[in-house]
């Protein structure tokens, strides 16, 4: 009976991740992890490196999620609804882009972590 329930209930949490790679001649790389829990709590962990410039905006499905400021080409940030942050509900295959001055410099799609 427990096995049957486990098979029909949604998972306690969904873990998705993306490895970001450079586009349009830009170098740099990064990872983003997304966790959604059954209780509705969500979090995003963002880690970028090798990026020139002072700041960039993270987009998920063409919507801005966060603005990051770089220190020697590196930026990281954690957003969590439990801290009061606005964290969008993302999904498998969601398009993620890092943009500077409106142009995509890194991109990828969320997959299972």
C-alpha positions in Angstrom: 0.0 0.0 0.0 2.8 2.4 0.8 4.5 1.7 -2.5 1.2 2.6 -4.3 1.0 5.9 -2.5 4.6 6.8 -3.2 3.9 6.2 -6.9 0.9 8.4 -7.1 1.9 11.3 -4.8 4.0 14.1 -6.2 7.7 14.0 -5.0 8.6 15.9 -1.8 10.7 18.2 -3.9 11.8 18.7 -7.5 15.4 19.4 -8.3 16.3 21.0 -11.6 19.7 22.4 -12.8 21.3 23.9 -15.8 24.9 24.3 -16.9 25.2 27.6 -18.7 27.5 28.1 -21.6 28.7 31.1 -23.6 26.8 32.3 -26.7 27.3 34.9 -29.4 31.1 34.7 -28.9 31.0 35.3 -25.2 33.0 33.2 -22.8 32.1 32.3 -19.3 30.1 29.6 -17.6 27.8 29.0 -14.8 25.3 26.8 -13.0 21.8 27.4 -11.7 20.0 25.0 -9.4 16.3 25.2 -8.7 14.4 23.4 -6.0 10.6 23.3 -5.5 9.1 21.7 -2.4 5.7 20.2 -2.0 4.8 22.9 0.6 5.3 25.5 -2.1 8.8 26.8 -1.0 11.2 27.4 -3.9 14.8 28.4 -4.1 17.3 29.2 -6.9 21.1 29.0 -6.5 23.1 31.0 -9.1 26.8 30.7 -9.7 28.5 32.4 -12.6 32.2 32.8 -13.5 34.5 34.0 -16.2 32.1 36.8 -17.1 33.4 40.3 -18.1 31.6 43.3 -17.0 30.0 44.6 -13.7 26.6 43.1 -13.7 24.2 40.8 -15.6 20.5 39.9 -15.4 19.3 36.3 -15.0 16.2 35.5 -17.1 14.0 32.5 -16.9 11.5 32.0 -19.7 12.1 35.6 -20.8 11.3 37.1 -17.4 13.9 38.8 -15.2 14.7 36.8 -12.0 17.8 38.5 -10.5 20.5 41.1 -11.1 24.0 39.9 -10.2 27.1 42.1 -9.6 30.4 40.6 -10.5 33.7 40.6 -8.6 36.7 39.6 -10.7 34.4 37.8 -13.2 32.5 35.9 -10.5 29.0 36.3 -9.1 26.7 34.1 -7.0 23.3 34.5 -5.3 20.7 32.4 -3.5 17.1 33.3 -3.7 14.5 31.6 -1.5 10.8 32.1 -0.9 11.5 31.2 2.8 13.6 34.4 3.0 10.9 36.4 1.3 12.5 36.5 -2.1 10.4 36.3 -5.3 11.3 33.0 -6.9 9.4 32.0 -10.0 7.9 28.5 -10.4 10.2 27.0 -13.0 9.8 23.7 -14.9 11.8 21.1 -16.8 13.0 22.6 -20.0 12.7 26.2 -18.9 15.0 28.5 -20.9 17.6 30.3 -18.8 19.6 33.2 -20.1 22.2 35.5 -18.6 22.0 38.9 -20.3 24.2 42.0 -20.3 22.8 45.2 -21.9 19.9 43.1 -23.2 22.1 40.6 -25.1 22.3 36.9 -24.1 25.9 36.0 -23.0 25.2 32.6 -21.4 22.2 30.2 -21.8 20.9 26.7 -21.2 17.7 24.8 -20.3 16.7 23.3 -16.9 17.0 19.5 -16.7 16.7 17.1 -13.8 19.6 17.5 -11.3 
